[in-house]
């Protein structure tokens, strides 16, 4: 499996930083409350130095104390340096770092992608966090094989190891954890459904693993998925290509972690694709079967609860509930440049299946068509904060602010 133009470096503090040569001071002022959350940050490395990655180190400066910290360099057409700001015990909103030239000890990546011959699993140490299934998964014996599917996330685990996703529920065999199909689509004069796959009008398939990376700050996979239309006269044609990347940041707190999902779509032929308005479709999450109307809750950025959330628009949505003797959940966050932002939500009513089973969906086409033209790329970005315990509206808002408005890094050379 390829490792797409990535270079991972970790400075372990096995030398005296006082003799290193300072290249630049990097300052980050967290203007919004962070509520104890860790904040991923990045800045252009090429704008600072063209020194090779192998001689660079990053040090946090707090008064007279200088502490080497983990960082990761992303190398493509340009280089970017990534690290995580710890705010839980910070005494100031201002965080100061020095990029220095010197020698440091490289260490193995602490968050990794593992290829399990059918799935890509992201692990922090030995702990599983997220699994992407690239091998086709068939429904249970006796169920229509039209329900088979590849290209979805399941399980998504909490930091304590509980599963937050569900696949092939008997009420909806076409539900696959966290996945991104479109429901009501006009393509070459036919109405196609990539979501309700039993209708045999279309499906979404994994096509290729483009890249994976492991490192001390984040782990990521990038995959190509194809939205395939089944033609009325037989045969099939790819309507959309989807390049999906999932980046999971190294947990710095035992009770939560961050996963960023980026979806880039383009037409696979010279034919446009019209995503028609429909009550659900897009970035969906079928939650654990452990949740029902009595032991789980929903809260949106606009203060809507489960009774009111369906059809409302939101920047973020908390879904959380009881997990045996524990508690946990997920905050789904939508990026400001997403189509039809703030995005409409599809939230199942409390009467679903008689017990209040839970499904949550950011659906930009819930109330508005979306025309995708050939030769253009259309991007959706989502952030997931996966956690144990209860998440408050204040904490969710802080998390969204640092997703929707990334912290600015001020660079002072030498």
Secondary structure, DSSP 8 states (H G I E B T S, - for coil): ---TTEE-------S-GGGSEEEEEEEEE--S--TT--EEEEEESTTT--S-GGGEEEEEEETTEEEE---EEEESSSEEEEEEE--TT-S-SEEEEEEEES-------SEEEEE-SSEEEEEETTEEEEEEE-S-B---TTS-GGG-B-SEEEEEB-TTS-B-B-EEETTEEEEESEEEE-SSEEETTEEE-SS-GGGSSEEEEEEEEEEEE-BSSEEEEEEEEEEEEE-TTS-EEEEEEEEEEEEEE--SBTTEEEEEEEEEEEESSSS-EEE---SS-EEEEEB-TT--TTTEEEEETTS-BHHHHTT-EESEEEEEEEETTEEEEEEEEE-TTSTTSSEEEEE--TTGGGTT--EEEE-TTSSS-EEE-TT--EEEEEEEEEEES---HHHHHHHHHHHHS---EEEEE-
